Amino acid sequence: MNQSQSQQTSEGRHEDDTALADFLASLMDYTPTIPDELVEHYLGKSGFQCPDVRLIRLVAVATQKFIADVATDALQHCKARQSAIVKDKRDKQQKDKRLILTMDDLSKSLREYGVNVKHQEYFADSPSAGLDPASREE
Amino acid sequence: MRSNRNRPLAAIPPPSTASTESDYAFTLTRIAVAQICDSIGFTAAEAPALRTLTDVAVRYLRSIAKSAADSANSAGRTQSQLVDTVAAMDELSSVSGFAEAWRATGSLLNSGAVKNLVSFSKYSEEIPFAKPLPRKVFSIGRGKGLLNVDSNEYIGGEGKHIPKWLPVMPVIEKEEERGGKRKEIWGFCGKNEEMGREMKLEKKDMEWEGKGIELPLKRGGKVRFKIGNGGGVVGVCRRGGIGKRVLCESWICEEQNQKKSL
């Protein structure tokens, strides 16, 4: 019984290993948005030494995924806020439907990933900063 | 990216990391992050928000690298491996909880972070970087030597790997073999003194040979050196306490004394 279990687990491991090897091999064809040279630069600065390009690609993909997740969350926050504005003022057609990455949305989404972003309340990063979204419309 | 035309440039605070990091790398990362945001669906981004996100990306990269390097170092390796990288990624994604405990099962692919990456790379579209980058850095241990490195910065010939800004290697002069011993003198380390010392040593050799005294090849018993008056025969004198050795003209062993007494 134990032997069969161990055989199954070893087979499972073998499959996992081959799947992992396939994934790493597929990384050679995948072009991450963050270029290899840049990743290499930052990795080298932190003492990461690795001759394998696949690992550098892996780190690049991981970073890309992290940023994409954060940005997706921020986009959802942005959409939710815009739909709330539209709900408040149905009679008014929303002029600006552009999706803009703002500090508020970003800090909300980053908080879910354990990054606490705080910027001064009085810091005017844009002419309409500090105003209500409703008054921003006007 | 919304342009801040209305504001004076001086009002824009310097980026937080750009002061410590190289501006070039930070700017490149910002472009890459902007591309990612564009692919997600954003049409524009505020400059501070984009800068913050870039800062987070850089910190993410560096913390992965640091964690992986630490993991490799604690395992007694200098180069990081897949295990270290996956462990580092797992550690960083632990904020959202461990999806799978890969350490328990022993398989790397059971890691939730890796599984997410597999699906991400499979289903997300590739967005290559805006422009190809020139590779100016060394490829670390890739075995191919230097890749596309500017050849003007390096010495040609045998010393291809030596940059020009390094000082010239000291010249090693090989002298003629003396007494079956090959001696090499470094170019910059007091050649005259060395020569003088060698001359003295050679004189001593000559004196010893003239007197016909030789060291026994095999030292059978204890060899004692007499201190002080050796009857004009005994050799190494120790004067002025321990550590100072003064070579006298001749020397003798206790064994020879014994022989004489016999």
Boltz contact constraints between the chains, C-beta under 6 A:
constraints:
  - contact:
      token1: [A, 13]
      token2: [B, 107]
      max_distance: 6.0
  - contact:
      token1: [A, 16]
      token2: [B, 107]
      max_distance: 6.0
  - contact:
      token1: [A, 16]
      token2: [B, 109]
      max_distance: 6.0
  - contact:
      token1: [A, 19]
      token2: [B, 109]
      max_distance: 6.0
  - contact:
      token1: [A, 20]
      token2: [B, 108]
      max_distance: 6.0
  - contact:
      token1: [A, 20]
      token2: [B, 109]
      max_distance: 6.0
  - contact:
      token1: [A, 23]
      token2: [B, 118]
      max_distance: 6.0
  - contact:
      token1: [A, 30]
      token2: [B, 121]
      max_distance: 6.0
  - contact:
      token1: [A, 31]
      token2: [B, 126]
      max_distance: 6.0
  - contact:
      token1: [A, 31]
      token2: [B, 128]
      max_distance: 6.0
  - contact:
      token1: [A, 33]
      token2: [B, 32]
      max_distance: 6.0
  - contact:
      token1: [A, 33]
      token2: [B, 35]
      max_distance: 6.0
  - contact:
      token1: [A, 33]
      token2: [B, 36]
      max_distance: 6.0
  - contact:
      token1: [A, 33]
      token2: [B, 127]
      max_distance: 6.0
  - contact:
      token1: [A, 34]
      token2: [B, 32]
      max_distance: 6.0
  - contact:
      token1: [A, 35]
      token2: [B, 129]
      max_distance: 6.0
  - contact:
      token1: [A, 35]
      token2: [B, 133]
      max_distance: 6.0
  - contact:
      token1: [A, 37]
      token2: [B, 133]
      max_distance: 6.0
  - contact:
      token1: [A, 37]
      token2: [B, 135]
      max_distance: 6.0
  - contact:
      token1: [A, 38]
      token2: [B, 28]
      max_distance: 6.0
  - contact:
      token1: [A, 41]
      token2: [B, 25]
      max_distance: 6.0
  - contact:
      token1: [A, 42]
      token2: [B, 61]
      max_distance: 6.0
  - contact:
      token1: [A, 42]
      token2: [B, 62]
      max_distance: 6.0
  - contact:
      token1: [A, 43]
      token2: [B, 65]
      max_distance: 6.0
  - contact:
      token1: [A, 46]
      token2: [B, 62]
      max_distance: 6.0
  - contact:
      token1: [A, 46]
      token2: [B, 65]
      max_distance: 6.0
  - contact:
      token1: [A, 46]
      token2: [B, 66]
      max_distance: 6.0
  - contact:
      token1: [A, 47]
      token2: [B, 69]
      max_distance: 6.0
  - contact:
      token1: [A, 48]
      token2: [B, 65]
      max_distance: 6.0
  - contact:
      token1: [A, 48]
      token2: [B, 68]
      max_distance: 6.0
  - contact:
      token1: [A, 48]
      token2: [B, 69]
      max_distance: 6.0
  - contact:
      token1: [A, 48]
      token2: [B, 80]
      max_distance: 6.0
  - contact:
      token1: [A, 49]
      token2: [B, 79]
      max_distance: 6.0
  - contact:
      token1: [A, 49]
      token2: [B, 140]
      max_distance: 6.0
  - contact:
      token1: [A, 50]
      token2: [B, 79]
      max_distance: 6.0
  - contact:
      token1: [A, 50]
      token2: [B, 80]
      max_distance: 6.0
  - contact:
      token1: [A, 51]
      token2: [B, 141]
      max_distance: 6.0
  - contact:
      token1: [A, 51]
      token2: [B, 142]
      max_distance: 6.0
  - contact:
      token1: [A, 55]
      token2: [B, 85]
      max_distance: 6.0
  - contact:
      token1: [A, 58]
      token2: [B, 85]
      max_distance: 6.0
  - contact:
      token1: [A, 59]
      token2: [B, 64]
      max_distance: 6.0
  - contact:
      token1: [A, 61]
      token2: [B, 117]
      max_distance: 6.0
  - contact:
      token1: [A, 61]
      token2: [B, 121]
      max_distance: 6.0
  - contact:
      token1: [A, 62]
      token2: [B, 89]
      max_distance: 6.0
  - contact:
      token1: [A, 63]
      token2: [B, 57]
      max_distance: 6.0
  - contact:
      token1: [A, 63]
      token2: [B, 60]
      max_distance: 6.0
  - contact:
      token1: [A, 63]
      token2: [B, 61]
      max_distance: 6.0
  - contact:
      token1: [A, 65]
      token2: [B, 120]
      max_distance: 6.0
  - contact:
      token1: [A, 66]
      token2: [B, 60]
      max_distance: 6.0
  - contact:
      token1: [A, 67]
      token2: [B, 33]
      max_distance: 6.0
  - contact:
      token1: [A, 67]
      token2: [B, 36]
      max_distance: 6.0
  - contact:
      token1: [A, 67]
      token2: [B, 57]
      max_distance: 6.0
  - contact:
      token1: [A, 68]
      token2: [B, 36]
      max_distance: 6.0
  - contact:
      token1: [A, 71]
      token2: [B, 37]
      max_distance: 6.0
  - contact:
      token1: [A, 71]
      token2: [B, 40]
      max_distance: 6.0
  - contact:
      token1: [A, 72]
      token2: [B, 40]
      max_distance: 6.0
  - contact:
      token1: [A, 75]
      token2: [B, 40]
      max_distance: 6.0
  - contact:
      token1: [A, 75]
      token2: [B, 41]
      max_distance: 6.0
  - contact:
      token1: [A, 98]
      token2: [B, 43]
      max_distance: 6.0
  - contact:
      token1: [A, 99]
      token2: [B, 42]
      max_distance: 6.0
  - contact:
      token1: [A, 99]
      token2: [B, 43]
      max_distance: 6.0
  - contact:
      token1: [A, 100]
      token2: [B, 44]
      max_distance: 6.0
  - contact:
      token1: [A, 101]
      token2: [B, 37]
      max_distance: 6.0
  - contact:
      token1: [A, 101]
      token2: [B, 42]
      max_distance: 6.0
  - contact:
      token1: [A, 101]
      token2: [B, 45]
      max_distance: 6.0
  - contact:
      token1: [A, 101]
      token2: [B, 49]
      max_distance: 6.0
  - contact:
      token1: [A, 102]
      token2: [B, 46]
      max_distance: 6.0
  - contact:
      token1: [A, 102]
      token2: [B, 49]
      max_distance: 6.0
  - contact:
      token1: [A, 103]
      token2: [B, 48]
      max_distance: 6.0
  - contact:
      token1: [A, 103]
      token2: [B, 49]
      max_distance: 6.0
  - contact:
      token1: [A, 106]
      token2: [B, 49]
      max_distance: 6.0
  - contact:
      token1: [A, 113]
      token2: [B, 95]
      max_distance: 6.0
  - contact:
      token1: [A, 114]
      token2: [B, 95]
      max_distance: 6.0
  - contact:
      token1: [A, 115]
      token2: [B, 56]
      max_distance: 6.0
  - contact:
      token1: [A, 117]
      token2: [B, 52]
      max_distance: 6.0
  - contact:
      token1: [A, 125]
      token2: [B, 48]
      max_distance: 6.0
